[in-house]
Amino acid sequence: MTAQPPGDATARITVDLDAIRHNADVLKRRAGDAELMAVVKGDAYGHGLIPVAGAALDGGATWLGVAQLREALQLREAGVTAPVLSWLHAPGTDFDAAVAADVQVAVPHVWEIDAVAEAARRAGKPATVHLKVDTGLARNGAYGPQWPELLTAAAKLQAEGVIDVAGIMTHFIFADSPQHPSVLAQQEAFAQAVKDAEQAGLDVRVRHMANSAATLTGSDVAWDMVRPGIALYGLSPVPDIGSSRDFDLVPAMTVDANVTIAKRVPGGQGVSYGHTYVTDRETTLIDVPIGYSDGIPRSASGKGPVQVGGQRFTVSGRVCMDQFVVDVGDLPVAEGDRVVLFGSGENGEPTAQDWAEAAGTISYEIVGRMSGRLPRIYRGQS
Ligand SMILES: *Cc1c(COP(=O)(O)O)cnc(C)c1O
C-alpha cells in the first residue's frame, strides 16, 4: 500500500505501527522474564512519540523511557498510564510536574535527588526515583565518590518517606560492539553498584542496563528490565554483526517523495549547487523535493541511495535545503512518480542503514533527524 500525500505535501514519512508492535514482541521474547521498556526519546527516534508509545505497549512493552521530562509529560497528557521513566535533567527542572504526573525520575547526583525530594515534600507524596550509576561511559551517571554520596542521600530520603528508590540503572559504552571487553567490565561494575545499594539499605526492585545491542546479543544483562531503543524501530544496533532481518526486526519508517520535474539534458551538464556532478552522456534528471531541512544529510551528497521505478540510483550532486537531483539515465520517469529514499528494504528499497553508511553516520541519526516539517502518516493504527 502506497501512502497518499496529504494536502500539498510532496514528501512524507510513513510509520508502520505494526512493525513497531512486531519489534516490541521480538524484544519482549529476547528479554525473557525481564520487563520491556520501550525507549521513545527524541520523538520516538523521529517516528512520533504518542503513536509509537501506544504501539510499543500493544506489542508487549510495559514501561516507557524518555530523556527529557517534557517528553514524559506529553505521554501523560496523551493519557498514557504505563510507568514512564525520564533520565536527563538539569538544575531548574520542574520536578513538581514530574511528581504530579507520576513520572519516575532517574537521578545521577545529590543535587537532583534533593530537588526531587523537595518536589515530593511540596506534593505531600513520595517521588519514585532510579539511581543512575556511571560504570564507565563517563556521561550522566554518578561517578566515583558521587555514587556513595548519592546512596547515602537516597537512603536518608527513603527513610524519611519522601523518596521511593525503585530502580538502579547504568548505560553501556559500546552500543555497537558487544564483544568489547568493557561490556563485561561494566556488567561487573553494575553488579557491584547493586550490592552497594543493598548495603546502603535500599531494596531496589528494577535493575536495568541493557540497550538494544545488549538485549539482542548479550547474556545475563537483562536483570529486571531491558531498555531497547533503535531495535524497537526495526534497525540493527550492530550492523556489522547482523542486519535487521537477521534479528527478525522490521524497519518501521519509510521516507518517500514525488518527482517534481524530469528533464532530458545533454552530456556535460553540471548538476545542483557547485556542479559537483556532471552528466557523462545525454540522460534524464529528476528533481526530488526533500532536502536537509527535512533531515536528509547534506553529507550524503553524491552518495545517498534512492529507489525509482524499482531501480536503485544515487543522489547526483549536492543535497540542497529542500530538494536534490538524481540522474536516472534512460529510465522513463514522469513528474509525480514515487522516489523511495529508505524503507523496510522488503521491496528492494534502501534502508536507513544504507543512508547511514552513505552519510558516514549511524542509523539512529538518520531516522532521528527526520522529524522536521515532513508530514507523518501512520499505518496499522489500532
Ligand atoms: C538511548 C538510550 C537507550 C536506548 O539505546 P539503543 O541503543 O537505542 O537501544 C537506553 N538507555 C539509555 C539511558 C539511553 O539514553
The ligand as a Gaussian input file, in Angstrom:
#p B3LYP/6-31G(d) Opt

LIG

0 1
 C       19.009000       5.974000      24.241000
 C       19.133000       5.138000      25.440000
 C       18.776000       3.771000      25.397000
 C       18.427000       3.039000      24.127000
 O       19.612000       2.805000      23.371000
 P       19.571000       1.983000      21.997000
 O       20.997000       1.844000      21.619000
 O       18.802000       2.836000      21.037000
 O       18.895000       0.714000      22.281000
 C       18.786000       3.065000      26.590000
 N       19.140000       3.678000      27.752000
 C       19.527000       4.966000      27.813000
 C       19.930000       5.564000      29.119000
 C       19.553000       5.743000      26.659000
 O       19.938000       7.016000      26.723000

